[in-house]
Amino acid sequence: MNRKTMKRTLCLLLSLVLLAVSFAGCSESGENNTDAQTPTTGGNSEPAPETEAEETGESFDPGLPEKDFDGRTFTFFTKANSSWSDWLESSIWTEGMTGEVLNDAVFERNDYVSDLYNVLFEEYAPNSGAFNGEAEAVVKAGDTTYDVLMPPLNLAGGLLKKGYLVKLDNVEYLDMSKPWWDARSVEDLSIAKVHYMLSGDLSTLNNDATWCTMINLQLIDDFGLEKPYTFVANDTWTFDTYKSLCETASVDLDGDGDYDSDDCIANLTQNENATAMLVTFGYHLIDKDENDIPVFNLGSNERVDSILRDVSEFMRDKRLSLNYHQYGSLGYHLLTTKMFQENHGLFWITNLQMVIRLREMETDFGIAPCPKYDEQQKNYQNVVWFVGSYATIPISAKSVDESGFLLEALAAKSREILRPAYYEVALSMKYLRDRESVEMLDLVIDNRAYELEHAFSFGASSAVEQIVLNGTDPASALAKQNKMIQKMIDKAVENVTAEP
């Protein structure tokens, strides 16, 4: 087993950490006028973010009572295994301080809660292919070892259908109305007004999994284009605006009369965007009725029909769009990453983690929210892909209420310490290249959407993907799939809502 045990630090070390945070805060206040493109210096250490509540006017107090856990061990079952590759979980546990800001924020958060409530933390992380198998075996055996499971959304649905996850609504001390729990996950992932899985500040992985628009700022300048930030400010950042910018920036560089990965293609894309764009444009793959019961009704919506036709036409236009999934062994994100780095792509609508992966890119790049479909759409809506981590409590947990207590304590402290570290240092100061992108980050994270389809794979994703990628008629294709998808939904709802 890949079991790690968290050790509490000495008071002297904690004092030094707090002193370092205070010093970094004083230093940062004198650097606010520094060009955002100036690299951070100072060896291997990184500046700690300011976390004082008075700076945001926000309270980080979870309002929990005094409690002594008598040194008991509280264990997370997570994705902190290298088999998850880019999507391994790294924000739940760490062995000690390293000078890397996110790592140290995780350590400081856990150490604070550990000292305050006399509790120790452990993390167990199975191989990616064994995650649900091991989790299910633990629950069926009544093993109380694991207090919290943190699966990706596509695995959480399987655990939920089998009745292995606790209803969070009645868990003592867990307050889903607090800002450290993402209100959109509370709204989008409930079934029949009951909640089983949450996204929030406890883990940064769902931030990484949030869709955004990557912008090659060098090409913006080269083609004399207006930066998307202006359109965002004027509330005209729409699909038509996006397409019009793309019309200018595709160039047949090798002059062979064909547009491919050797050329400059304005819109770099991937299969996932067939469905992600529909969510971006204000819809859910699976909707919910007035009783919060999932339903599939995309086929009855004329606006959805228009959106799918527009997205299909655009993604299938080889002059304007390049889909890395269509390039076989040269595909996956490595192809479009290379093109974007070499200034062969103007935009790339993809996950926010690409900001970190492109940290060595020499050309400046920026981010913006995914565009709205048109000016009729009220809010931006950036899909969170299923590869992140979600807080759930297994029915075999030693004490459900104690799990709720410590989840609340850790999430609140994450809001105070981990969230600023992610925003202000790891992204805003370390990876993003311009002040406008830092401002855009809030629009990306604060306007998210979570998909029940990602949790349960009812078939809506594959139906929409086939329509967009193959150019088939949306109305007829969705009509053919409607009964099957709804049947799968009804079965899942029956399983989830059944009394034990």
C-alpha positions in Angstrom: 0.0 0.0 0.0 1.1 3.5 -0.8 0.3 4.8 2.7 1.7 8.0 4.0 1.5 9.4 7.5 1.3 13.2 8.2 3.5 14.4 11.0 2.7 17.4 13.1 5.4 20.1 13.2 7.0 21.7 16.2 5.7 25.0 17.4 9.0 26.7 16.4 8.6 25.6 12.7 5.0 26.9 12.7 6.2 30.2 14.1 8.8 30.5 11.3 6.2 29.7 8.7 3.9 32.4 10.0 6.8 34.8 10.1 7.7 34.0 6.5 4.1 34.6 5.4 4.1 38.0 7.2 7.4 39.0 5.6 6.2 37.9 2.1 3.0 40.0 2.6 5.0 43.1 3.5 7.3 42.5 0.5 4.4 42.0 -1.9 2.8 45.3 -0.9 5.8 47.1 -2.3 5.7 45.2 -5.6 2.2 45.9 -6.8 3.5 48.2 -9.5 6.0 45.7 -10.9 5.4 44.5 -14.4 3.5 41.2 -14.3 5.9 39.7 -16.9 8.9 40.1 -14.5 10.0 36.6 -13.4 10.0 35.8 -9.7 13.5 35.5 -8.2 15.0 34.2 -5.0 16.3 30.7 -5.5 14.0 27.7 -4.9 11.7 29.4 -2.5 8.5 31.2 -3.6 6.6 34.2 -2.1 3.7 33.1 0.1 0.4 34.7 -0.6 -1.3 37.1 1.8 -4.2 35.4 3.5 -5.6 37.8 6.1 -9.3 37.9 6.2 -9.5 41.7 6.3 -8.0 41.9 2.8 -11.1 40.2 1.3 -13.7 41.1 3.9 -14.4 37.3 4.1 -14.6 35.2 7.2 -12.7 31.9 7.2 -14.2 30.8 10.5 -16.2 27.6 10.0 -18.0 28.1 13.3 -17.1 24.7 14.5 -17.1 23.8 18.3 -14.0 22.9 20.3 -13.2 19.3 19.8 -10.4 16.8 20.7 -10.0 13.8 18.5 -7.6 12.2 20.9 -4.9 11.8 18.3 -6.9 9.6 16.1 -5.9 9.1 12.4 -8.2 10.5 9.8 -7.6 8.9 6.4 -8.3 10.2 2.8 -8.6 7.8 -0.1 -7.4 9.9 -3.1 -5.8 10.1 -6.5 -2.3 10.9 -5.2 -0.7 8.2 -7.4 1.5 8.8 -10.4 -0.7 6.5 -12.5 -3.1 9.5 -12.8 -0.3 11.3 -14.7 -1.2 15.0 -15.0 -4.4 14.5 -12.9 -2.9 13.1 -9.7 -4.1 14.7 -6.5 -1.5 16.8 -4.7 -3.5 19.2 -2.6 -4.8 16.8 0.2 -1.6 15.7 1.9 2.2 16.4 1.8 5.0 15.1 4.0 6.6 18.4 4.8 7.6 21.9 3.7 9.7 22.1 0.5 9.6 25.9 -0.4 7.1 25.2 -3.2 4.2 27.5 -2.4 1.3 25.0 -3.1 2.9 22.2 -1.3 3.6 24.4 1.7 0.1 25.8 1.7 -1.2 22.2 1.9 1.2 21.4 4.8 0.3 24.6 6.7 -3.4 24.0 6.3 -3.2 20.4 7.5 -0.8 21.2 10.4 -3.1 23.9 11.6 -6.2 21.6 11.7 -4.1 18.8 13.1 -2.9 20.9 16.1 -6.3 22.6 16.6 -8.2 19.3 16.9 -5.5 16.8 18.0 -5.9 14.7 14.9 -3.5 13.0 12.5 -4.0 12.7 8.8 -3.1 9.9 6.4 -3.6 9.5 2.6 -3.9 6.3 0.7 -3.7 6.4 -3.1 -4.3 3.2 -5.2 -3.4 2.8 -8.8 -5.8 4.6 -11.1 -7.2 1.4 -12.5 -7.9 0.0 -9.1 -9.5 3.1 -7.5 -13.2 2.1 -7.6 -12.5 -1.6 -7.1 -10.6 -1.0 -3.9 -13.1 1.6 -2.7 -16.0 -0.8 -3.3 -14.2 -3.7 -1.5 -13.6 -1.5 1.5 -17.2 -0.4 1.7 -18.6 -3.8 1.2 -16.4 -5.2 3.9 -17.5 -2.5 6.3 -13.8 -1.4 6.7 -13.8 1.9 8.6 -10.2 2.8 7.6 -11.2 5.5 5.1 -13.0 8.6 6.3 -13.3 10.5 3.0 -13.1 9.2 -0.6 -12.0 11.7 -3.3 -12.7 10.2 -6.7 -12.9 11.9 -10.0 -16.5 12.7 -11.1 -16.7 9.8 -13.6 -15.9 7.3 -10.8 -18.0 9.0 -8.2 -21.2 8.2 -10.1 -20.4 4.4 -10.1 -19.9 4.5 -6.3 -23.1 6.4 -5.9 -25.3 4.1 -8.0 -24.2 1.2 -5.8 -25.3 3.1 -2.7 -21.7 3.5 -1.3 -21.8 7.3 -0.7 -23.4 9.1 2.3 -26.1 11.8 1.8 -24.2 14.9 2.8 -27.3 17.0 3.6 -27.7 15.7 7.1 -24.0 15.3 8.0 -23.4 17.4 11.1 -21.1 20.3 10.8 -20.9 20.2 7.0 -22.3 23.5 5.6 -22.6 23.5 1.9 -23.7 27.1 1.8 -20.3 28.3 2.9 -18.0 29.8 0.2 -15.4 27.1 0.5 -17.8 24.8 -1.2 -18.5 25.7 -4.9 -22.1 26.7 -5.1 -22.3 25.5 -8.7 -21.3 22.0 -7.7 -24.0 22.0 -5.0 -26.5 23.1 -7.5 -25.4 21.0 -10.5 -24.6 17.7 -8.9 -27.6 17.2 -6.6 -30.2 14.5 -7.4 -33.7 14.9 -6.0 -32.4 17.7 -3.8 -29.9 15.4 -2.2 -26.1 15.9 -2.3 -23.4 13.2 -2.4 -20.3 14.8 -3.9 -18.8 18.3 -3.5 -16.2 20.5 -5.2 -14.5 23.3 -3.3 -11.3 24.8 -2.1 -10.2 21.6 -0.4 -8.6 20.5 -3.7 -7.1 22.6 -6.5 -7.6 19.9 -9.0 -11.0 21.0 -10.2 -9.6 24.5 -10.8 -7.1 22.8 -13.2 -9.9 20.9 -14.9 -11.9 24.1 -15.6 -12.3 25.0 -19.3 -10.9 28.4 -20.5 -9.7 30.1 -23.7 -5.9 30.1 -24.1 -4.8 33.1 -26.2 -1.5 33.4 -28.1 -0.7 37.1 -27.5 2.1 37.1 -30.0 -0.3 36.1 -32.8 -2.8 38.7 -31.6 -0.1 41.3 -32.2 1.1 39.8 -35.4 -2.3 39.9 -37.0 -3.3 43.2 -35.5 -6.3 41.8 -33.7 -8.1 43.2 -30.7 -7.4 41.3 -27.5 -10.3 39.2 -26.2 -10.1 41.2 -22.9 -11.7 44.1 -24.7 -14.6 42.0 -25.9 -15.0 40.6 -22.4 -15.1 44.1 -20.9 -17.7 45.2 -23.5 -19.7 42.0 -23.0 -19.2 41.1 -26.7 -17.0 38.0 -26.2 -19.3 35.7 -28.2 -18.9 32.8 -30.6 -19.3 35.1 -33.6 -16.6 37.3 -32.3 -14.4 34.3 -31.6 -14.9 33.0 -35.2 -14.3 36.4 -36.8 -10.9 36.6 -35.1 -10.1 33.1 -36.3 -10.9 34.0 -39.9 -7.9 36.2 -39.9 -5.4 34.0 -38.2 -5.3 30.8 -40.2 -2.3 30.7 -42.7 -1.2 27.9 -45.1 2.5 28.3 -44.0 3.9 25.6 -46.2 1.9 26.7 -49.3 0.6 23.2 -50.2 -3.0 24.3 -50.4 -3.9 22.1 -47.4 -4.4 23.1 -43.7 -2.8 20.8 -41.2 -0.4 20.7 -38.2 2.4 22.2 -40.4 0.3 25.4 -40.8 -1.0 28.1 -38.5 -4.6 27.1 -37.5 -6.5 29.7 -35.5 -8.7 27.3 -33.5 -6.8 24.4 -31.8 -9.4 22.0 -30.5 -10.2 18.4 -29.3 -13.1 16.0 -29.3 -14.1 17.1 -25.8 -15.1 20.5 -27.2 -18.0 19.0 -29.1 -19.8 18.7 -25.7 -17.8 21.4 -23.8 -19.0 24.1 -26.2 -22.6 23.2 -25.7 -22.1 23.7 -21.9 -20.1 26.8 -22.5 -23.1 28.2 -24.5 -25.4 27.8 -21.5 -26.8 24.3 -21.5 -26.3 21.1 -19.6 -26.0 17.7 -21.3 -28.4 16.4 -18.7 -30.9 18.9 -17.3 -33.1 18.7 -14.2 -36.8 19.2 -13.7 -38.6 21.2 -11.1 -38.1 18.4 -8.6 -34.3 18.3 -9.2 -34.7 15.0 -11.1 -32.3 14.5 -14.1 -33.9 14.6 -17.6 -32.7 14.5 -21.1 -34.3 17.2 -23.3 -31.7 18.5 -25.7 -33.7 17.3 -28.7 -36.6 19.5 -28.0 -34.7 22.8 -28.0 -34.4 24.8 -31.3 -31.6 26.9 -29.9 -29.6 23.8 -29.0 -30.1 22.6 -32.6 -28.6 25.9 -33.9 -25.7 25.7 -31.5 -24.8 22.2 -32.4 -24.9 23.0 -36.1 -22.7 26.1 -35.6 -20.1 24.2 -33.5 -20.1 21.3 -35.9 -19.5 23.5 -38.9 -16.7 25.4 -37.2 -14.9 22.4 -35.7 -15.0 20.5 -39.0 -13.6 23.5 -41.0 -10.0 22.4 -41.6 -8.9 25.9 -42.4 -10.0 27.3 -39.1 -9.8 24.3 -36.7 -7.4 21.5 -35.9 -8.6 18.7 -33.7 -5.7 16.8 -32.2 -7.7 13.7 -31.8 -7.7 13.3 -35.6 -3.9 12.9 -35.8 -3.5 9.4 -34.5 -0.1 8.8 -32.8 0.7 12.5 -33.3 -2.5 13.5 -31.4 -3.5 14.1 -27.8 -2.6 17.4 -26.4 1.1 17.2 -27.2 0.4 18.1 -30.8 -1.6 21.2 -30.1 0.7 22.1 -27.2 3.6 22.1 -29.6 1.6 24.2 -32.2 0.6 26.7 -29.6 4.1 27.1 -28.3 5.5 27.6 -31.8 2.9 30.3 -32.6 0.9 28.0 -34.9 -2.4 28.5 -33.1 -4.2 31.6 -32.0 -6.7 30.1 -29.6 -7.1 26.9 -27.7 -10.3 26.2 -25.7 -9.1 23.6 -23.1 -8.5 23.0 -19.4 -6.8 25.6 -17.2 -4.0 23.2 -16.3 -2.5 24.0 -19.7 -1.4 27.3 -18.1 0.9 25.3 -15.9 2.0 22.9 -18.6 3.0 25.9 -20.8 5.1 27.6 -18.2 8.2 27.2 -20.3 6.6 28.8 -23.4 8.7 31.7 -24.6 5.9 33.6 -26.3 3.4 35.4 -24.1 0.0 33.9 -23.7 -3.1 34.8 -21.8 -6.5 33.4 -20.8 -10.1 34.4 -21.0 -13.4 32.7 -20.2 -14.9 30.5 -22.9 -17.0 32.8 -25.1 -20.8 33.1 -24.8 -22.9 31.9 -27.7 -24.4 35.3 -28.3 -25.3 38.4 -26.4 -28.6 36.8 -25.4 -26.6 34.5 -23.1 -26.5 36.2 -19.6 -23.5 34.5 -18.0 -20.2 32.8 -18.9 -20.3 29.0 -18.3 -17.0 27.2 -18.2 -17.3 23.4 -17.9 -15.3 21.5 -15.2 -14.1 18.3 -16.8 -14.5 15.0 -14.8 -10.8 14.5 -14.1 -10.7 16.4 -10.8 -11.4 15.4 -7.2 -14.7 15.4 -5.4 -15.3 15.2 -1.6 -17.5 12.2 -0.7 -18.0 10.2 2.5 -18.2 6.4 2.3 -21.0 4.7 4.2 -18.4 2.7 5.9 -16.7 5.7 7.5 -15.9 5.3 11.2 -18.0 8.4 12.0 -19.9 10.3 9.3 -20.2 13.4 11.5 -16.5 13.4 12.3 -15.8 13.2 8.6 -18.1 16.2 8.0 -16.4 18.1 10.9 -12.9 17.7 9.5 -14.0 18.2 5.9 -15.5 21.5 7.0 -12.4 22.5 9.0 -10.0 21.7 6.2 -12.1 23.3 3.5 -12.4 26.5 5.4 -8.7 26.7 6.0 -8.1 25.9 2.4 -10.2 29.0 1.5 -7.8 31.0 3.7 -4.5 29.5 2.7 -4.6 27.1 -0.3 -6.9 29.2 -2.6 -4.7 32.3 -2.4 -1.6 30.2 -3.0 -3.2 28.8 -6.2 -4.5 32.1 -7.4 -1.9 34.7 -6.4 1.3 32.7 -6.7 1.0 29.5 -8.7 -1.1 31.1 -11.5 -1.2 34.9 -11.1 2.4 35.5 -10.3 4.2 32.4 -11.6 2.5 31.3 -14.8 0.2 34.0 -16.2 2.0 36.7 -18.3 -0.3 39.8 -18.2 -2.5 41.6 -15.7 -5.6 41.1 -17.8 -5.3 37.3 -17.6 -5.1 37.5 -13.8 -8.4 39.4 -13.9 -9.9 36.8 -16.3 -9.1 34.0 -13.9 -11.9 35.0 -11.6 -14.4 35.0 -14.5 -13.2 31.5 -15.4 -13.4 30.0 -11.9 -16.5 31.9 -10.7 -18.6 30.8 -13.7 -18.3 27.1 -13.7 -20.6 24.2 -14.6 -20.6 20.6 -13.5 -22.2 17.8 -15.5 -24.1 14.9 -14.1 -23.5 13.2 -17.5 -19.8 13.1 -16.5 -20.7 11.2 -13.3 -23.0 8.6 -14.9 -22.2 8.4 -18.6 -25.9 8.2 -19.6 -25.0 8.6 -23.3 -25.6 12.3 -23.9 -21.9 13.0 -24.4 -21.4 10.4 -27.1 -24.6 11.5 -28.8 -23.6 15.2 -28.9 -20.0 14.3 -29.9 -21.2 12.2 -32.8 -23.4 15.0 -34.1 -20.7 17.7 -33.9 -17.8 15.6 -35.3 -19.8 13.9 -38.1 -22.0 16.8 -39.0 -25.3 14.8 -38.6 -28.7 16.4 -38.2 -29.0 17.2 -34.4 -32.8 16.8 -34.2 -33.0 13.4 -35.7 -29.9 12.1 -34.0 -31.1 13.2 -30.6 -34.5 11.8 -31.2 -33.0 8.4 -31.9 -31.1 8.5 -28.6 -33.7 10.1 -26.4 -35.4 6.9 -25.1 -32.2 5.1 -24.4 -30.6 8.0 -22.5 -33.7 8.7 -20.5 -34.0 5.0 -19.6 -30.5 5.0 -18.3 -31.2 8.2 -16.3 -34.3 6.7 -14.8 -32.5 3.6 -13.7 -29.7 5.6 -12.1 -32.1 7.8 -10.3 -34.0 4.7 -9.0 -30.7 3.3 -7.7 -29.6 6.5 -6.1 -32.9 7.4 -4.4 -33.8 3.8 -3.3 -33.9 3.5 0.5 -31.3 1.1 1.9 
